[in-house]
Amino acid sequence: MTTFDERERAFENLFAHEEKLRFLALVRRNQLLARWAAEMIGLRGSEYQSYVRTFMEGAVQGESEEILFDRIRTDFVACGIDTSEEGIRTAIAMAGVDARREVQTETRREALAEHRS
């Protein structure tokens, strides 16, 4: 195998790894966001779990951030929760930051565990 082939394979592996992390962070962001919204709405038990699951499924289906925003805003209005557009957008952004941090931390732990084995 030539050096070029090795570099190409390494780049492809890096790309695949980064895409996996991006996807995991997106699913986690939706999960964190859905938990926040469900708590604001006052959902409990199976309703809470179902609500969170639908947001996670939305990540798998490639729903846009705008769809998430509209969904939360609609749910909040229906429940009489007074939250500004900025408040919801801030919650989405913060969930994204927290999700990326959590996924990176988990990935590092897994890498260390593999290295120690």
Helices and strands as residue ranges (DSSP letters): H 3-41, H 45-60, H 65-78, H 85-116
